[in-house]
Amino acid sequence: MNVAEARSSWYCLALGDGLLATVPLSDIEDAFRQLHPAEAPPGAAVFSRHRLDGLQCQVTVYFSPALAGLARSFNAHPCCVPEGHDLELLVGSAQALTR
């Protein structure tokens, strides 16, 4: 896999309003913990980003390439690797961003 393919093998999913995103965020965490009940592999992680859009907070989640199957089960779509200081680790290993 070349660098361009690796950068585009992430998946993202817009969850919408921050107040309504708590249930899907919890569902994603639960599904991750079912896949990795002990310790997450270094390349497996889900990150979230909360962005203020007018008066609402919009939430987007990003699945690392190691979680492509999980991402597809939530109907996430392929995207580039997320960048920015406003990412939060939802579940998994923060090392996934550096791989």
C-alpha positions in Angstrom: 0.0 0.0 0.0 1.4 3.4 -1.0 1.3 6.5 1.2 -1.7 7.9 -0.8 -3.7 4.7 -0.2 -2.8 4.6 3.5 -4.0 8.2 3.9 -7.3 7.5 2.2 -8.1 4.2 4.0 -9.5 6.0 7.1 -13.3 6.1 7.5 -15.4 8.9 8.8 -19.0 9.3 9.9 -20.9 12.5 10.6 -23.1 12.0 13.7 -24.7 15.4 13.6 -25.7 17.4 16.6 -23.5 16.9 19.7 -26.5 16.4 22.0 -27.9 13.6 19.7 -24.5 12.0 19.2 -24.1 10.5 22.6 -26.0 7.3 21.7 -24.1 6.5 18.5 -20.8 7.3 20.2 -21.6 4.9 22.9 -22.6 2.2 20.4 -19.3 2.7 18.6 -17.4 2.3 21.8 -19.3 -0.8 22.7 -18.7 -2.4 19.3 -15.0 -1.6 19.6 -14.7 -3.2 23.0 -16.4 -6.3 21.7 -13.8 -6.5 19.0 -10.9 -5.8 21.4 -12.0 -6.7 24.9 -8.5 -6.7 26.4 -6.1 -4.1 24.8 -6.4 -2.3 21.5 -3.8 -3.0 18.9 -1.6 0.1 18.2 -3.3 0.8 14.9 -6.9 0.5 16.1 -8.6 3.6 17.2 -11.7 5.8 16.8 -11.3 9.6 17.1 -14.0 12.2 17.4 -14.1 15.9 16.4 -16.6 18.4 17.8 -17.0 21.5 15.7 -19.3 24.4 16.5 -21.6 25.1 13.6 -23.6 28.2 14.4 -25.4 27.3 17.7 -24.9 23.6 17.3 -22.0 21.3 17.9 -21.4 18.9 15.0 -19.7 15.6 15.8 -17.7 13.5 13.3 -16.0 10.2 14.1 -12.9 8.8 12.4 -12.1 5.1 12.2 -8.4 4.1 11.7 -7.7 1.7 8.7 -7.4 -1.3 11.1 -11.1 -0.8 11.9 -12.4 -0.7 8.3 -14.9 -3.5 9.0 -16.3 -1.8 12.1 -16.5 1.5 10.2 -18.5 -0.1 7.4 -20.8 -1.7 9.9 -21.8 1.9 11.0 -22.0 3.1 7.3 -18.9 5.2 7.6 -17.3 6.2 4.3 -13.7 6.4 3.2 -11.8 9.6 3.9 -8.3 11.0 4.4 -6.5 10.7 7.7 -7.9 13.2 10.1 -5.6 16.1 11.1 -5.9 18.8 13.6 -5.5 19.6 17.3 -9.2 19.3 17.9 -9.3 15.4 17.6 -10.2 13.4 20.7 -9.5 9.8 21.2 -12.8 8.1 21.6 -11.5 4.5 22.0 -8.4 2.6 21.1 -4.8 3.6 20.7 -3.7 7.1 20.0 -0.8 5.6 18.1 -3.1 5.0 15.2 -2.7 8.6 14.0 1.1 8.1 13.7 0.9 4.8 11.7 
